[in-house]
């Protein structure tokens, strides 16, 4: 039985950087790691791919021959891979026994939200006895704009429902979280997806977004009704951050409970009962990467006052 991460997310979220960093991190821990590139549009890999879908098909060839655009060519490539999945099985066979595998997937949202090819490929991997976890990366700077954060929540929820895998949502590049603006709330508000009504009140202050209040209420209600989405933070250059992510991922795909490396009982029990509280990890990230601002601290109070006035 093999263990693997299916690394997915929108373009620019840092999937390839994550795979490269996680491979190096796991190798230093003593694991045998192989990275499988399933992105036919990625022709500049920072790692050595054990299996590369470009040997089967590339997005550039599809665009040239079929005159499709970038999005259409990626969809075509994944449908082609699904139809030629025997090729993938043959390529993976030498790795299945001894390697921990990272699948570096394409950066196209619809492949994970409503198109079936990726889900069907993942289902076949499970049939081949791979214990999988979906590692879904989204860029943390989307937290600085409430409307974009709602989009991130919807994308994450849709991906979780579509892929049907144990799922870990990650706010990547957390060291750049305030690159495009200050956060309206503390970081734990976004990672734990706390009461989204506060976000709705914050959106109400924007004259343009105010007219979409009912739509935003419906979207927020949908996310809260499912109550599935939460995030952990990641700075791929920070070993402590990488270790925090690895603990969650290993628990999700069952690796922590296997017998492939020595583990002490305390570590196993910690994973089993969830003794590593996410609050403290998020507080650490808040202290490192989010600058203190009195305005941010007062937003919740302002929203509470608005509620009382209404």
C-alpha positions in Angstrom: 0.0 0.0 0.0 1.4 3.4 -1.1 0.9 6.8 0.4 0.5 10.0 -1.7 -0.5 13.6 -1.8 -2.6 15.0 -4.6 -1.5 18.6 -4.8 -4.1 20.8 -6.3 -5.3 24.4 -6.5 -5.6 27.4 -8.8 -2.7 28.7 -10.9 0.0 30.6 -9.0 -0.9 29.0 -5.6 2.6 27.5 -5.3 1.8 23.8 -6.1 5.1 23.1 -7.8 7.1 25.0 -5.2 5.3 23.0 -2.5 6.1 19.7 -4.2 9.8 20.7 -4.6 10.0 21.9 -0.9 8.1 18.9 0.5 10.2 16.5 -1.4 13.4 18.0 0.0 11.8 18.2 3.5 10.7 14.5 3.5 14.0 13.3 2.0 15.8 15.0 4.9 13.5 13.1 7.2 14.6 9.8 5.6 11.6 9.1 3.4 12.0 7.9 -0.2 10.0 10.5 -2.2 9.0 10.6 -5.8 7.3 13.6 -7.5 4.9 12.8 -10.4 4.1 15.7 -12.7 0.6 15.6 -13.9 0.6 19.1 -15.3 1.0 19.0 -19.1 1.5 22.8 -19.2 4.4 22.8 -16.8 7.6 22.7 -18.8 9.9 24.1 -16.2 10.2 21.8 -13.3 12.5 22.6 -10.3 12.6 19.0 -9.3 13.4 15.7 -11.1 10.1 14.1 -12.0 9.9 10.3 -11.5 7.0 10.4 -13.9 6.1 13.2 -16.2 2.8 13.5 -18.1 4.7 15.5 -20.7 6.1 12.3 -22.0 2.5 11.4 -23.0 1.0 14.7 -24.0 1.7 18.4 -23.6 -0.7 21.4 -23.5 1.5 23.3 -26.1 1.1 20.4 -28.6 -2.6 20.3 -28.1 -2.9 24.1 -28.6 -0.8 23.9 -31.8 -2.6 20.9 -33.4 -6.2 21.4 -32.2 -6.1 25.2 -32.0 -7.5 25.2 -28.4 -6.8 27.9 -25.8 -4.9 27.3 -22.6 -7.9 26.2 -20.6 -9.4 24.0 -23.3 -6.0 22.3 -23.9 -5.6 21.4 -20.2 -9.1 19.9 -20.1 -8.3 17.9 -23.3 -4.9 16.7 -21.8 -6.6 15.4 -18.6 -9.3 13.6 -20.6 -6.5 12.1 -22.8 -4.7 11.0 -19.7 -7.9 9.4 -18.3 -8.4 7.4 -21.5 -4.7 6.3 -21.5 -4.5 5.7 -17.8 -2.8 2.3 -18.4 0.3 4.4 -19.3 0.1 6.1 -15.9 -0.3 2.8 -14.1 2.7 1.3 -15.8 4.8 4.4 -15.0 3.8 4.2 -11.3 4.3 0.5 -10.8 8.1 0.7 -10.0 7.3 3.4 -7.4 4.3 1.9 -5.6 6.1 -0.3 -3.1 8.8 1.9 -1.6 8.1 5.6 -2.4 6.0 8.3 -0.9 4.5 10.1 -3.9 3.6 13.7 -4.6 1.3 14.3 -7.5 1.8 17.8 -8.9 -1.5 18.6 -10.6 -2.6 21.3 -13.2 -3.5 24.8 -12.0 -7.0 24.9 -13.4 -9.9 25.3 -11.0 -12.6 23.6 -13.0 -10.6 20.3 -13.1 -11.3 20.0 -9.4 -14.7 21.7 -9.0 -17.0 20.1 -11.7 -15.0 18.4 -14.4 -14.8 14.6 -13.9 -11.4 13.6 -15.3 -9.3 14.4 -12.3 -11.8 12.8 -10.0 -11.9 9.6 -12.1 -8.1 9.4 -12.2 -8.0 9.8 -8.4 -10.6 7.1 -8.1 -8.3 4.8 -10.1 -5.3 5.6 -7.9 -7.4 4.5 -4.9 -8.3 1.3 -6.7 -4.6 0.7 -7.2 -4.2 0.8 -3.4 -2.9 4.4 -3.0 -3.8 6.1 0.3 -4.5 9.6 -0.9 -5.0 13.1 0.6 -5.9 16.2 -1.4 -3.6 19.1 -0.5 -5.5 22.1 -1.8 -3.3 25.3 -2.0 -4.8 28.8 -2.3 -2.8 32.1 -2.1 -3.1 33.6 1.3 -3.2 37.2 0.0 -6.8 36.6 -1.0 -7.6 37.0 2.7 -6.9 40.7 2.4 -10.1 41.2 0.2 -13.3 39.8 1.8 -15.0 39.3 -1.6 -12.1 37.2 -2.9 -12.0 35.3 0.4 -15.7 34.3 -0.2 -14.6 33.0 -3.6 -11.8 31.0 -2.0 -14.3 29.5 0.4 -16.7 28.5 -2.4 -13.9 27.0 -4.5 -12.5 25.1 -1.6 -15.9 23.7 -0.6 -16.7 22.7 -4.2 -13.3 21.0 -4.6 -13.8 19.0 -1.4 -17.2 17.8 -2.5 -16.0 17.0 -6.1 -12.8 15.2 -5.3 -14.2 13.0 -2.5 -10.8 12.6 -0.7 -9.5 13.4 2.7 -8.8 17.0 2.3 -6.3 19.6 3.6 -6.8 23.3 2.7 -3.7 25.4 2.8 -3.2 29.2 2.8 0.1 29.2 1.0 2.8 32.0 0.9 1.6 33.1 4.4 4.7 35.2 4.7 3.2 37.4 2.0 -0.3 37.5 3.4 -0.4 41.3 3.7 1.4 42.0 0.4 -1.7 43.5 -1.2 -3.4 45.0 1.9 -4.1 44.6 5.6 -6.2 41.9 7.0 -9.6 42.9 8.2 -9.5 40.3 11.0 -7.0 38.3 12.9 -5.5 35.3 11.0 -7.4 32.7 13.0 -10.7 34.2 11.6 -9.6 33.1 8.2 -8.1 29.7 9.1 -10.9 28.6 11.3 -13.6 30.3 9.1 -15.3 31.9 12.1 -18.7 33.6 12.1 -18.9 34.8 8.5 -21.6 37.4 9.3 -18.8 39.7 10.4 -17.4 39.4 6.9 -20.8 40.3 5.5 -20.9 43.4 7.7 -17.4 44.3 6.5 -18.5 43.9 2.8 -21.5 46.2 3.6 -19.1 49.1 3.9 -18.2 48.9 0.2 -20.7 50.9 -1.9 -20.2 48.6 -4.9 -20.5 45.3 -3.0 -23.4 46.6 -0.9 -25.9 45.9 -3.7 -24.9 42.3 -3.7 -25.8 41.8 -0.1 -28.4 39.1 -0.7 -26.1 37.2 -2.9 -23.3 37.3 -0.4 -25.7 36.3 2.4 -26.7 33.2 0.3 -23.0 32.3 -0.5 -21.9 32.7 3.1 -24.9 30.7 4.3 -24.0 27.8 2.0 -20.4 27.7 3.3 -21.6 27.7 6.9 -24.3 25.1 6.3 -21.7 22.6 5.1 -19.3 23.7 7.8 -16.4 21.8 6.2 -13.9 24.4 5.1 -10.9 25.4 7.3 -7.3 26.2 6.5 -3.8 25.7 7.8 -1.0 28.2 7.0 2.2 27.5 5.1 5.5 29.2 4.5 7.4 26.6 2.4 10.7 28.2 3.5 10.0 27.7 7.2 10.8 24.2 8.5 8.4 24.5 11.4 5.6 25.5 9.1 6.4 22.5 6.8 6.4 20.2 9.8 3.0 21.5 10.9 1.5 20.8 7.5 3.1 17.4 7.3 1.6 16.3 10.6 -1.9 17.2 9.3 -1.3 15.6 5.9 0.1 12.4 7.4 -2.9 12.0 9.6 -5.3 12.6 6.7 -3.8 9.9 4.4 -3.1 7.5 7.3 0.6 7.5 7.0 1.1 8.4 10.6 -0.6 5.1 11.6 1.4 2.9 9.3 4.6 1.0 9.9 6.9 2.6 7.4 9.0 4.4 9.9 9.6 4.4 13.7 7.1 6.4 15.7 6.8 7.0 19.4 3.5 6.4 21.2 3.2 10.1 22.2 3.3 11.2 18.6 0.7 8.6 17.6 -1.7 9.6 20.4 -1.2 13.3 19.7 -2.3 12.7 16.1 -5.2 10.4 17.1 -6.8 12.8 19.5 -5.8 16.0 17.8 -3.7 17.3 20.7 -1.8 19.8 18.5 -4.2 22.7 18.7 -4.5 24.7 15.5 -5.1 27.9 17.5 -1.6 28.0 18.8 -0.1 27.3 15.3 -2.2 30.1 13.8 -1.2 32.4 16.6 2.4 31.7 15.8 1.9 32.5 12.2 -0.1 35.7 13.2 2.9 36.9 15.3 5.4 36.1 12.5 3.7 37.4 9.4 0.8 39.8 10.3 1.7 43.3 11.4 -0.2 44.6 14.4 -2.8 47.2 13.6 -5.3 48.8 15.9 -7.8 49.2 13.0 -7.8 45.5 12.5 -8.3 44.8 16.1 -11.3 47.2 16.1 -13.1 45.8 13.1 -15.1 43.2 15.1 -16.1 45.9 17.6 -17.3 48.1 14.7 -19.3 45.2 13.3 -20.9 44.5 16.7 -21.9 48.1 17.0 -23.4 48.0 13.5 -25.5 45.0 14.5 -26.8 46.8 17.6 -27.7 49.9 15.5 -29.6 47.8 13.0 
